[in-house]
Amino acid sequence: MKIEGGKHRFDVTQADLSGSVFDDVNLSGTSFNNINMSGWTLSNVNLSGLRIDEANMAGLKINDANLAGATLTNCKLDGMTINGIAVSDLVAAYDKRGA
């Protein structure tokens, strides 16, 4: 199916849209629930105000992103690095400094 131009609203349930391509599309205010997004690639996207709850993001790679004001809460951080530095080492160093 090809949709070009105009404004359309979709209610999609129990569907397979794998392999779909979205280019120059406004998805603001869209809600995704119980979705398999493994293998997704997002490029040149505005994710300001994005909220992600209860997600498996193992293997996630973020490059050249503006993470100003980003917050991680109650997250499993095993093996996570920032600029090649293990986050667990950064947290341990911070905890030591505050002691």
C-alpha positions in Angstrom: 0.0 0.0 0.0 1.3 3.4 -0.9 0.1 6.5 0.9 1.3 9.9 -0.2 0.3 13.3 1.0 -2.7 14.2 3.2 -3.4 13.5 6.8 -4.4 10.0 7.8 -5.1 8.3 11.1 -4.7 4.6 11.5 -5.8 2.1 14.2 -3.6 -0.9 13.6 -3.9 -4.1 15.6 -2.5 -7.6 15.2 -0.8 -6.6 11.9 2.6 -7.3 10.3 4.1 -4.0 8.9 7.6 -5.4 8.8 9.7 -4.0 6.0 7.6 -0.8 5.8 9.4 2.5 5.0 8.4 5.8 6.5 10.1 8.9 5.1 9.2 12.6 5.9 6.3 11.4 8.0 4.7 13.1 11.1 4.1 10.5 13.8 3.8 13.1 16.7 1.3 12.0 19.3 1.4 8.4 18.0 1.3 5.6 20.6 3.0 2.2 20.3 2.1 -0.6 22.7 3.2 -4.3 22.6 5.3 -3.7 19.5 8.3 -5.7 18.1 10.7 -3.0 17.0 13.9 -5.2 16.9 16.2 -4.3 14.1 14.7 -0.8 13.7 16.9 2.0 12.4 16.0 5.6 13.2 17.9 8.4 11.4 17.4 12.2 11.6 14.5 12.0 13.9 13.1 14.3 16.5 12.4 12.3 19.7 12.1 15.2 22.1 9.7 14.3 24.8 9.9 10.6 24.0 9.0 8.3 26.9 10.0 4.7 26.9 8.6 2.4 29.6 9.4 -1.3 30.2 11.5 -1.8 27.1 14.2 -4.3 26.2 16.9 -2.2 24.6 19.8 -4.7 24.9 22.4 -3.9 22.2 21.0 -0.3 21.6 23.5 2.0 19.9 23.0 5.8 20.0 25.4 8.0 18.0 25.6 11.8 17.6 22.5 12.3 19.7 21.4 15.2 21.9 20.7 13.6 25.3 20.4 16.9 27.2 18.0 16.3 30.1 17.7 12.6 29.5 16.8 10.5 32.6 17.3 6.8 33.2 15.5 5.4 36.2 15.5 1.8 37.5 17.4 0.6 34.5 19.6 -2.5 34.1 23.0 -1.0 33.1 25.2 -4.1 32.9 27.7 -3.6 30.1 26.5 -0.1 29.2 29.2 2.3 28.1 29.4 6.0 27.5 32.2 7.0 25.2 33.8 3.6 25.9 33.7 4.0 29.7 31.7 1.4 31.6 28.7 3.1 33.3 29.2 0.8 36.3 32.7 2.3 36.7 31.4 5.8 36.4 28.7 5.2 39.1 31.3 3.5 41.4 33.7 6.5 41.0 30.8 8.9 41.7 29.7 6.9 44.8 33.3 6.9 46.1 33.7 10.6 45.6 30.5 11.3 47.7 31.7 9.1 50.6 
